[in-house]
Amino acid sequence: QLQLVESGGGLVQPGGSLRLSCAASDVALDDYAIGWFRQAPGKEREAVLCISSSPGITWSANAVKGRFTISRDNPKNTVYLHMNSLKPEDTAIYYCAAAHNLVLAGLNLEDEYDYWGQGTQVTVSS
């Protein structure tokens, strides 16, 4: 059973940066598509950035293009969400999720993901 653990959330001022981590033990994440999703208070969960298994094709929400990036560190079995130029509207609980044998058309669809982490809170406020 794949278990995902997110970390790296916290309180940051507008314009600041955070790096979220999504780690797993016992199962190689490079065989899985990984998606970062977020849910703000009173809103539905939405996809933020997703990366396929090899060759690592990515999908990005328009709201974070140019500010957020996603990367894999396979030796550490970890996927990162690098968040720069943070805005108050980025405040949310951020979740990572994993899917095996995911077709690219479903990369940003949360129903396609089978395994989810517990979430980490990101708060952007002065």
TORDO-665308 format. One record per residue (C-alpha): residue number from 1; x, y, z. Coordinates in Angstrom, 2 decimals. Layout:
! TORDO-665308
<pt><pos>NUM</pos><px>X</px><py>Y</py><pz>Z</pz></pt>
...
***
This chain:
! TORDO-665308
<pt><pos>1</pos><px>0.00</px><py>0.00</py><pz>0.00</pz></pt>
<pt><pos>2</pos><px>1.43</px><py>3.34</py><pz>-1.07</pz></pt>
<pt><pos>3</pos><px>1.48</px><py>5.91</py><pz>1.72</pz></pt>
<pt><pos>4</pos><px>2.24</px><py>9.54</py><pz>0.95</pz></pt>
<pt><pos>5</pos><px>3.45</px><py>12.10</py><pz>3.48</pz></pt>
<pt><pos>6</pos><px>3.42</px><py>15.82</py><pz>2.74</pz></pt>
<pt><pos>7</pos><px>5.54</px><py>18.35</py><pz>4.59</pz></pt>
<pt><pos>8</pos><px>6.81</px><py>21.89</py><pz>4.22</pz></pt>
<pt><pos>9</pos><px>3.68</px><py>23.91</py><pz>4.74</pz></pt>
<pt><pos>10</pos><px>3.50</px><py>26.94</py><pz>6.98</pz></pt>
<pt><pos>11</pos><px>2.86</px><py>30.64</py><pz>7.23</pz></pt>
<pt><pos>12</pos><px>4.56</px><py>32.88</py><pz>4.69</pz></pt>
<pt><pos>13</pos><px>4.22</px><py>36.52</py><pz>3.71</pz></pt>
<pt><pos>14</pos><px>2.90</px><py>37.53</py><pz>0.28</pz></pt>
<pt><pos>15</pos><px>5.71</px><py>37.32</py><pz>-2.26</pz></pt>
<pt><pos>16</pos><px>7.48</px><py>34.63</py><pz>-0.29</pz></pt>
<pt><pos>17</pos><px>8.36</px><py>31.06</py><pz>-1.19</pz></pt>
<pt><pos>18</pos><px>7.77</px><py>27.58</py><pz>0.16</pz></pt>
<pt><pos>19</pos><px>8.76</px><py>24.12</py><pz>-0.93</pz></pt>
<pt><pos>20</pos><px>6.34</px><py>21.29</py><pz>-0.23</pz></pt>
<pt><pos>21</pos><px>7.53</px><py>17.69</py><pz>-0.18</pz></pt>
<pt><pos>22</pos><px>5.62</px><py>14.52</py><pz>-0.95</pz></pt>
<pt><pos>23</pos><px>7.50</px><py>11.43</py><pz>0.19</pz></pt>
<pt><pos>24</pos><px>6.83</px><py>7.72</py><pz>0.17</pz></pt>
<pt><pos>25</pos><px>8.51</px><py>4.68</py><pz>1.65</pz></pt>
<pt><pos>26</pos><px>8.74</px><py>1.17</py><pz>0.21</pz></pt>
<pt><pos>27</pos><px>7.19</px><py>2.10</py><pz>-3.14</pz></pt>
<pt><pos>28</pos><px>9.04</px><py>3.90</py><pz>-5.95</pz></pt>
<pt><pos>29</pos><px>7.24</px><py>7.12</py><pz>-6.80</pz></pt>
<pt><pos>30</pos><px>8.83</px><py>7.38</py><pz>-10.24</pz></pt>
<pt><pos>31</pos><px>6.41</px><py>4.68</py><pz>-11.41</pz></pt>
<pt><pos>32</pos><px>3.47</px><py>6.95</py><pz>-10.52</pz></pt>
<pt><pos>33</pos><px>1.95</px><py>10.14</py><pz>-11.77</pz></pt>
<pt><pos>34</pos><px>1.98</px><py>12.64</py><pz>-8.91</pz></pt>
<pt><pos>35</pos><px>-0.47</px><py>15.47</py><pz>-8.52</pz></pt>
<pt><pos>36</pos><px>-0.54</px><py>18.40</py><pz>-6.16</pz></pt>
<pt><pos>37</pos><px>-4.04</px><py>19.56</py><pz>-5.31</pz></pt>
<pt><pos>38</pos><px>-5.30</px><py>22.23</py><pz>-2.94</pz></pt>
<pt><pos>39</pos><px>-8.49</px><py>23.08</py><pz>-1.12</pz></pt>
<pt><pos>40</pos><px>-9.20</px><py>26.55</py><pz>0.18</pz></pt>
<pt><pos>41</pos><px>-11.86</px><py>27.20</py><pz>2.84</pz></pt>
<pt><pos>42</pos><px>-15.32</px><py>27.02</py><pz>1.32</pz></pt>
<pt><pos>43</pos><px>-14.01</px><py>25.92</py><pz>-2.07</pz></pt>
<pt><pos>44</pos><px>-13.72</px><py>22.63</py><pz>-3.91</pz></pt>
<pt><pos>45</pos><px>-10.40</px><py>20.90</py><pz>-4.21</pz></pt>
<pt><pos>46</pos><px>-8.53</px><py>21.81</py><pz>-7.37</pz></pt>
<pt><pos>47</pos><px>-5.50</px><py>20.55</py><pz>-9.24</pz></pt>
<pt><pos>48</pos><px>-2.39</px><py>22.73</py><pz>-8.99</pz></pt>
<pt><pos>49</pos><px>0.49</px><py>20.93</py><pz>-10.70</pz></pt>
<pt><pos>50</pos><px>0.82</px><py>17.36</py><pz>-11.83</pz></pt>
<pt><pos>51</pos><px>3.63</px><py>15.31</py><pz>-13.31</pz></pt>
<pt><pos>52</pos><px>3.36</px><py>12.04</py><pz>-15.18</pz></pt>
<pt><pos>53</pos><px>5.65</px><py>9.09</py><pz>-14.75</pz></pt>
<pt><pos>54</pos><px>8.42</px><py>8.95</py><pz>-17.37</pz></pt>
<pt><pos>55</pos><px>8.84</px><py>11.12</py><pz>-19.44</pz></pt>
<pt><pos>56</pos><px>7.60</px><py>13.53</py><pz>-16.76</pz></pt>
<pt><pos>57</pos><px>5.02</px><py>15.54</py><pz>-18.65</pz></pt>
<pt><pos>58</pos><px>3.49</px><py>18.25</py><pz>-16.49</pz></pt>
<pt><pos>59</pos><px>0.14</px><py>19.98</py><pz>-16.23</pz></pt>
<pt><pos>60</pos><px>-0.20</px><py>23.32</py><pz>-14.49</pz></pt>
<pt><pos>61</pos><px>-3.20</px><py>25.35</py><pz>-13.40</pz></pt>
<pt><pos>62</pos><px>-3.31</px><py>28.81</py><pz>-14.99</pz></pt>
<pt><pos>63</pos><px>-3.37</px><py>30.42</py><pz>-11.54</pz></pt>
<pt><pos>64</pos><px>0.12</px><py>29.14</py><pz>-10.70</pz></pt>
<pt><pos>65</pos><px>1.88</px><py>29.21</py><pz>-14.07</pz></pt>
<pt><pos>66</pos><px>5.18</px><py>31.02</py><pz>-13.85</pz></pt>
<pt><pos>67</pos><px>5.15</px><py>30.83</py><pz>-10.05</pz></pt>
<pt><pos>68</pos><px>5.00</px><py>27.12</py><pz>-9.09</pz></pt>
<pt><pos>69</pos><px>7.07</px><py>24.25</py><pz>-10.41</pz></pt>
<pt><pos>70</pos><px>7.14</px><py>20.53</py><pz>-9.71</pz></pt>
<pt><pos>71</pos><px>10.15</px><py>18.25</py><pz>-9.60</pz></pt>
<pt><pos>72</pos><px>11.11</px><py>14.70</py><pz>-8.71</pz></pt>
<pt><pos>73</pos><px>14.07</px><py>13.52</py><pz>-6.65</pz></pt>
<pt><pos>74</pos><px>14.04</px><py>9.83</py><pz>-7.41</pz></pt>
<pt><pos>75</pos><px>16.93</px><py>8.80</py><pz>-5.10</pz></pt>
<pt><pos>76</pos><px>14.99</px><py>10.41</py><pz>-2.24</pz></pt>
<pt><pos>77</pos><px>11.67</px><py>9.05</py><pz>-3.51</pz></pt>
<pt><pos>78</pos><px>10.20</px><py>12.52</py><pz>-3.13</pz></pt>
<pt><pos>79</pos><px>8.26</px><py>14.94</py><pz>-5.32</pz></pt>
<pt><pos>80</pos><px>8.48</px><py>18.65</py><pz>-4.61</pz></pt>
<pt><pos>81</pos><px>6.15</px><py>21.56</py><pz>-5.23</pz></pt>
<pt><pos>82</pos><px>8.20</px><py>24.74</py><pz>-5.43</pz></pt>
<pt><pos>83</pos><px>6.02</px><py>27.77</py><pz>-4.76</pz></pt>
<pt><pos>84</pos><px>7.29</px><py>31.27</py><pz>-5.44</pz></pt>
<pt><pos>85</pos><px>5.66</px><py>34.71</py><pz>-5.45</pz></pt>
<pt><pos>86</pos><px>2.98</px><py>33.42</py><pz>-3.14</pz></pt>
<pt><pos>87</pos><px>-0.32</px><py>35.27</py><pz>-2.93</pz></pt>
<pt><pos>88</pos><px>-3.01</px><py>35.28</py><pz>-0.25</pz></pt>
<pt><pos>89</pos><px>-5.25</px><py>33.37</py><pz>-2.64</pz></pt>
<pt><pos>90</pos><px>-2.77</px><py>30.49</py><pz>-2.54</pz></pt>
<pt><pos>91</pos><px>-3.82</px><py>29.85</py><pz>1.05</pz></pt>
<pt><pos>92</pos><px>-5.17</px><py>26.30</py><pz>1.23</pz></pt>
<pt><pos>93</pos><px>-4.52</px><py>22.79</py><pz>2.40</pz></pt>
<pt><pos>94</pos><px>-2.21</px><py>21.20</py><pz>-0.15</pz></pt>
<pt><pos>95</pos><px>-2.42</px><py>17.49</py><pz>-0.90</pz></pt>
<pt><pos>96</pos><px>-0.24</px><py>15.23</py><pz>-2.97</pz></pt>
<pt><pos>97</pos><px>-1.72</px><py>12.24</py><pz>-4.71</pz></pt>
<pt><pos>98</pos><px>-0.41</px><py>9.33</py><pz>-6.76</pz></pt>
<pt><pos>99</pos><px>-1.79</px><py>7.33</py><pz>-9.64</pz></pt>
<pt><pos>100</pos><px>-0.44</px><py>4.31</py><pz>-11.50</pz></pt>
<pt><pos>101</pos><px>-0.89</px><py>3.82</py><pz>-15.25</pz></pt>
<pt><pos>102</pos><px>-2.52</px><py>7.22</py><pz>-15.61</pz></pt>
<pt><pos>103</pos><px>-3.30</px><py>8.42</py><pz>-19.11</pz></pt>
<pt><pos>104</pos><px>-2.11</px><py>11.95</py><pz>-19.81</pz></pt>
<pt><pos>105</pos><px>-5.62</px><py>13.22</py><pz>-20.44</pz></pt>
<pt><pos>106</pos><px>-6.44</px><py>12.46</py><pz>-16.81</pz></pt>
<pt><pos>107</pos><px>-3.36</px><py>14.04</py><pz>-15.30</pz></pt>
<pt><pos>108</pos><px>-5.25</px><py>16.87</py><pz>-13.59</pz></pt>
<pt><pos>109</pos><px>-8.36</px><py>14.90</py><pz>-12.62</pz></pt>
<pt><pos>110</pos><px>-8.48</px><py>14.02</py><pz>-8.93</pz></pt>
<pt><pos>111</pos><px>-10.77</px><py>11.05</py><pz>-9.56</pz></pt>
<pt><pos>112</pos><px>-7.89</px><py>9.41</py><pz>-11.42</pz></pt>
<pt><pos>113</pos><px>-5.68</px><py>9.39</py><pz>-8.32</pz></pt>
<pt><pos>114</pos><px>-5.80</px><py>6.42</py><pz>-5.98</pz></pt>
<pt><pos>115</pos><px>-3.51</px><py>7.43</py><pz>-3.12</pz></pt>
<pt><pos>116</pos><px>-3.61</px><py>10.64</py><pz>-1.13</pz></pt>
<pt><pos>117</pos><px>-1.55</px><py>12.23</py><pz>1.60</pz></pt>
<pt><pos>118</pos><px>-2.97</px><py>13.85</py><pz>4.70</pz></pt>
<pt><pos>119</pos><px>-2.41</px><py>17.40</py><pz>3.49</pz></pt>
<pt><pos>120</pos><px>-0.30</px><py>20.30</py><pz>4.67</pz></pt>
<pt><pos>121</pos><px>-1.55</px><py>23.81</py><pz>5.43</pz></pt>
<pt><pos>122</pos><px>-0.16</px><py>26.77</py><pz>3.51</pz></pt>
<pt><pos>123</pos><px>-1.14</px><py>30.22</py><pz>4.73</pz></pt>
<pt><pos>124</pos><px>-0.08</px><py>33.34</py><pz>2.86</pz></pt>
<pt><pos>125</pos><px>-0.64</px><py>36.41</py><pz>4.97</pz></pt>
<pt><pos>126</pos><px>1.11</px><py>39.52</py><pz>6.17</pz></pt>
***
